[in-house]
Amino acid sequence: MAAAEPVVPALPNSGGVGAGAPSGTVPVLFCFSVFARPSSVPHGAGYELLIQKFLSLYGDQIDMHRKFVVQLFAEEWGQYVDLPKGFAVSERCKLTTLGNLTPSSTVFFCCDMQERFRPAIKYFGDIISVGQRLLQGARILGIPVIVTEQYPKGLGSTVQEIDLTGVKLVLPKTKFSMVLPEVEAALAEIPGVRSVVLFGVETHVCIQQTALELVGRGVEVHIVADATSSRSMMDRMFALERLARTGIIVTTSEAVLLQLVADKDHPKFKEVQNLIKASAPESGLLSKV
């Protein structure tokens, strides 16, 4: 199996990986079989670029049935993986455990759940219902919530069913992504933010662009599938598939809420349990994820 190592600054004892790498890039060692070739990628590059670079180096040696993986640095490598002769790891990367949600390091993003989208978005009533549940859970657990509204002058405000009591920020926007300067400033004020739980509309536009920008900034993103939709179910389906391939976590509202409490003995467990006693709507979204 081939392996590409995307984020480990593996620097040689003299020359090689990282030597002469352009400013603003991360040195990368692409490995296949017995071969290892140094390269570099821009800071914040995602898996898609890494895969393209890997295939440009080794594509002619990989048959169509062979799988390959993009592998992140882990502490175990120092014990179990031999470095090529002449190379040494001079700096260790922080290893992020994908999917580990905790209230103290999580922010909820509610994206453009507005009145004018009601007749156009598939199963909009269902995602409103689930969005309500998520915001109630955020209030119970003390999780900050950031809300945006896409061009509210023309598209209206957030629907009345969504209770915005206690949210940290409600912002109008024209940019599709929620990653506005005001949002970045708000995140900077919250110590230790590692994860964003993201939901709203539309999956293939504002949700997708927000998720990709956040990941590019080193934030782990959890997209709540049962609280996210589009006008077109095809657009929604392919957006979720693409996002999942880039390492973004596609999950459900119940999974998120129970992961945040994590233990039956959590002091807020009973309140969260009451939120999920009735299952989320089994709408047409179910077969289209």
N, C-alpha and C positions, 0 to 999 in steps of 0.2 A: 504494500500500500504506500502510496506517495504521501508526503506530508509537507505542508508549507507552514512556515513559522512567521506570523504576521507582525508581532509587536515586540519581540525580544531584541533589545539592543545588544546583540552578541558581537562583541568587539574582539578582534584578533590580538595576539600578543604583539605582532608587528605587521602593520598593513592589513589589507583584506576588507572584511565586512566593516562598513561604516567609514572607511578611509575615503576622504574626499566626497562624502555624501553631501548633497546640496543643503543649504540652510532651509529649515522648515520641513525636513523629511525625517523619517524614521528608518534606520538601517534594518534590513530584513535578510534572513538566510532562507532560501528556498531549497528544500531537500527532496530528492527523488532517488530511491534505491541507494546506490553508493555515491551519488553525486550531491554536491552542495554548491550553490552559486549565490554570491552576495548581490544584493540589489537594494533599492530604497523605495519607499512610498511616501506620499504627503501625509503630514499629521492629520488624523481623523479619517484616513482612508478606510473604506469598508471592505467586506469580504468580496464584493463583486470585482473591485480593482485587483485585489490579491489573486483571485482566481484567474483573471485575465493575464496578469504578469506570469503566474505559474505556467499557464498553458503556452504562453509565448516562449518560455524557456524549454519546456519538456513536452509540449503537446504532440510533437511528432513521435515520441516514444511511448505514448499512452494509447492503448487501443480503446475502442468505444465502450467496452464492457468494464474497464477498470475504474474503480472509485478512488477518489483522493479526499483528504481532509485538510482543513485549515486548523492548525493546532496552536493553542496559546501556551505561553510559558507557565509551568507549574513547579512548585517546590520539589516535587518528586524527580524532576528531570535531573537535578544535580546528583541524585543517587543512582538513577537507573538508565540514564541516556549518556552515551559517550559522545563528547564533542569531537569534531574532525581535528586531526593533528594540526597544531599551530593556531587553534582558536580557543578563546576563553571567554566566559561570560563575565563582563565587568560591571554590569548593572542588572538588578532584578526588577521585573515589572510587578506591579500590584495585580494580584489575581482576583478578579471579580467573580463571585459565585452567581451565575445567572439564575434569576428567579427568587432570590432570597429577600422577600419583602418584610420590612419592619416599619411600624408607624413612625418612629423617630427619624427615618431616612427616606420617607416617601412623601410625594406631593401628588394630588389628583389634578388632572387637566380635563375640564369639560369644554368641548369644542363646538361652538356654533349651533347649539340646540335651540333654534329660533322659529318663531311663529310661521314665517313665510315658507319654511321648508316642510311644514306639516303635510300638505297634499302631495308633495313630490317625492319624499324619501320613503323607500319601502319599509313597512313595519315601524313607522315612526312612533306610533303609540306604544309599541313594545319597548323600544329603546328609551323612551321617556320614562316608562315605569322602572326600568332597570337603572337608569341614571338617577332617579329619585333615591333608590335603594343605596346606591354608591355614595351619594352626598349625605344621606343619613348616617351611613357607616363612618364617613369621614368626620362628621360632627361628634359622634360617639367616641371615636378614637383620637380626636384632636389632630387630625391630619389636615394640613393646609390645602385649600382648593383655589385653583386659578381658572377663571371662566373667560372665554372670548366670545365676541359676537361679530360675525362677518357683515360689514357695511349695514349696521342696524338702521340707518336712515331709510334704506330701501327694503331691507329684509326683516325688519322688526326686531324686538328684543327677545331674550330667552323666554321660552314658553312658561306660562304661569304655573304649570304643574311642577316645574323644577324650583324647589325652594333654595334660594341663594343666601339664606340667613347665615351669617358668620363666615362667608367666603373671604379669602384674602384679597382677591383682585377680580374686578370685572372690567374687561377692556374691549373697546371697539377696534376693529382692524379692517384693513383692505388686503394685506398680505395673506396668502393662504395658510402659511405656517403660523402656529401660535408663538413661535420663538421671536418675540418682539423685544426691543431694548428694555421695555418696562417689565416684561416677564423675566428676562435674564437678571435684571436688578433685584426683582422680588426673590428669585431663587438664591441669589448671592446673600440675601439677608437671612436665609434659613440655613442654619449650620448642619453640615453632614448630609445634605441631600444626595442620594444615590439613585433613587428609582422614581419614575413618573408612571402613574396609572392613567391611561389616556382613553377617552371615549367621546363619542359625538358623531358629527357628520362633516364632510362626506369622507368615507373610508379611503377612497382612492385619490383624494385631493388634500384637504386640510389635515386629516389624520395622518396620511402617508408622509406628507412633507414635514409635518411637525415631528413625527417619529424619527425620520432620517436626520433631521437637524439635531435633535437631542442626542441621538447615538453618536453623531459626529463630534459632539461636545463631551462625550464620555459618560452620558447618563443612560442607565438601563431603562428600557421602555417596556411596559406591559399594556397591550391593547386589549380592551374588554370587548370580546366579539359579540356578546349579547346586548351591548349598549352602543353599537357602532353600525352605521348603515350608509347606503348611497341611493341615488335614484335608480341606478342600474345594478342588478345583482351580479352581472358579469364583472363590472368594474370592481365591485366589493370583493368578490371571490379572488380575482387575480391580484388585487392589492394586498390582501391578507396573506396570500401565498408568497408574494414577493417579499413582504416584510418579515415573514417567518424565516425565509431563507437567509436573510441578512442578520439573523440572531435576535431579532425583536420577538418578545414573548407574546403570543396570541393566547388569551386565556378567557375566563368567564368571571362574572361578578361574584358568584358564590366562592369560587376558588380564591379570588383576591381577598375577600372579607375574612374567610377562615384562615388564610395564611397570615393575615395581619394580626389576628388574635393568637393563633398558633397553639393554644393550650386551653383545655376545658376549664382550667383554674384561673384563666385570665380574668381580671376584675370586670371586664366589659363583655365577657363571652355571652352571657344571657341576653344582653341587649342586642348584640349582633345576631345571635341565634333567632331572636324574634323577627329580625329583618328577613331571614331566609327560610322561615317556616314554610311559606308558600314559595314553590320553585319559580324561577324566572319563566316568563312566557315561552312556550315551545312554538315559536312562530316559524314562518318560512325561512328565517335566517339560519335555522338549525341545519338544513340540508345544503346550505350554500357556503359554508365556511371552508 
